[in-house]
Amino acid sequence: MEYLIGIGLAVVVCVFAMLAGFDRDRVFYPTLVIVVASYYVLFAAMGSSTPALVLESVIAGGFLALAVAGFKKSLWIVVAALAGHGVFDFFHHLFIRNPGVPMWWPGFCLGFDVLAGGFLAMLLMRRSGFAARA
């Protein structure tokens, strides 16, 4: 169920951003990467785990760097960062013990991240005329 809720929320957020014009500014999706990556830091703080806080902060910093690189160079980096964060969500529990992470979060976030990354990829292909040439 958490996967469906994550996917549903991503659809709502991405469609709303498109209709409101938020996604016309290239900073929208990089900011989304930063926000989704920061939640694990929040969960580590909520779980009062200093080791998890440090590790989650380092990883979030990596996603922040990808968001900045994607903003400055190519939004395709942001697509990869969103999809990559979804994959990270799937494997997170195998590498990091973060007691603040809700049981349902990895599935929710995976669904959200992968759909948001796919939505951005679709927008980039459409804007480049890729769909018209295919």
C-alpha positions in Angstrom: 0.0 0.0 0.0 2.9 2.4 0.8 4.1 2.0 -2.8 0.8 3.1 -4.2 0.5 6.1 -1.8 4.1 7.2 -2.8 3.2 6.8 -6.5 -0.1 8.6 -6.1 1.5 11.5 -4.2 4.3 11.8 -6.8 1.6 12.0 -9.5 -0.2 14.8 -7.6 3.0 16.7 -6.9 4.4 16.4 -10.4 1.1 17.2 -12.2 0.5 20.2 -9.8 4.0 21.5 -10.5 3.4 21.2 -14.2 0.0 22.9 -14.1 1.2 25.7 -11.7 4.3 26.2 -13.8 6.7 25.4 -11.0 8.6 22.9 -13.2 9.4 25.5 -15.8 12.1 26.7 -13.5 14.9 24.2 -13.6 15.4 24.4 -9.8 12.1 22.6 -9.0 13.3 19.0 -9.4 16.8 19.5 -8.0 15.1 21.0 -4.9 12.9 17.9 -4.8 16.0 15.7 -4.7 17.4 17.7 -1.7 14.1 17.4 0.2 13.6 13.7 -0.3 17.2 13.0 0.7 16.9 15.1 3.8 14.1 12.9 5.3 16.5 10.2 6.4 18.5 12.8 8.3 15.3 13.9 10.1 14.5 10.3 10.9 18.0 9.8 12.4 17.4 12.9 14.6 14.0 11.6 15.6 15.5 8.2 16.5 18.3 9.9 18.6 21.0 8.0 16.7 24.2 9.9 16.3 25.8 7.3 14.1 22.8 7.2 11.8 22.7 11.0 11.8 26.3 11.3 10.7 25.9 8.6 8.0 22.6 9.9 6.7 24.0 13.4 6.6 26.9 12.3 4.4 24.6 10.4 2.0 22.2 13.4 1.9 25.2 15.6 1.1 25.9 13.3 -1.9 22.4 13.7 -3.2 22.7 17.5 -2.6 25.8 17.5 -4.7 24.0 15.6 -7.5 21.1 18.1 -7.3 23.4 21.0 -7.7 25.3 19.3 -10.5 22.0 18.5 -12.2 20.8 22.1 -11.8 24.0 23.5 -13.3 24.8 20.9 -16.0 21.9 18.7 -17.0 18.6 17.8 -15.5 19.3 14.2 -16.6 21.6 14.1 -13.5 18.5 14.9 -11.4 16.5 12.1 -13.1 19.3 9.7 -12.1 19.4 11.2 -8.6 15.7 10.7 -8.1 15.7 7.2 -9.5 18.9 6.4 -7.6 17.4 7.6 -4.3 14.5 5.2 -5.0 16.9 2.4 -5.3 18.7 3.6 -2.2 15.3 3.4 -0.4 15.0 -0.2 -1.3 18.4 -1.2 0.1 18.7 1.4 2.9 17.8 -1.0 5.7 20.6 -3.4 4.7 23.3 -0.8 5.3 22.1 1.7 7.8 20.4 1.1 11.1 18.2 4.2 11.6 15.7 3.7 14.3 13.6 6.7 13.3 12.6 5.4 9.9 9.0 4.4 9.8 8.4 0.8 8.6 6.4 2.1 5.6 8.8 4.8 4.5 11.2 2.9 2.2 8.3 1.7 0.0 6.6 5.0 0.0 9.7 6.9 -0.9 10.8 4.4 -3.5 7.4 4.8 -5.2 7.6 8.6 -5.0 11.2 8.9 -6.2 11.0 6.5 -9.1 7.8 8.1 -10.4 9.0 11.6 -10.0 12.3 10.7 -11.8 10.3 9.1 -14.6 8.0 12.1 -14.8 11.0 14.5 -15.1 12.5 12.2 -17.8 9.3 12.3 -19.7 9.2 16.1 -19.5 12.8 16.4 -20.7 12.2 14.1 -23.6 9.1 16.0 -24.6 10.8 19.4 -24.3 13.7 18.2 -26.4 11.4 16.9 -29.1 12.6 13.3 -28.6 9.0 12.1 -28.6 8.2 13.8 -31.9 11.2 12.1 -33.6 10.5 8.6 -32.3 
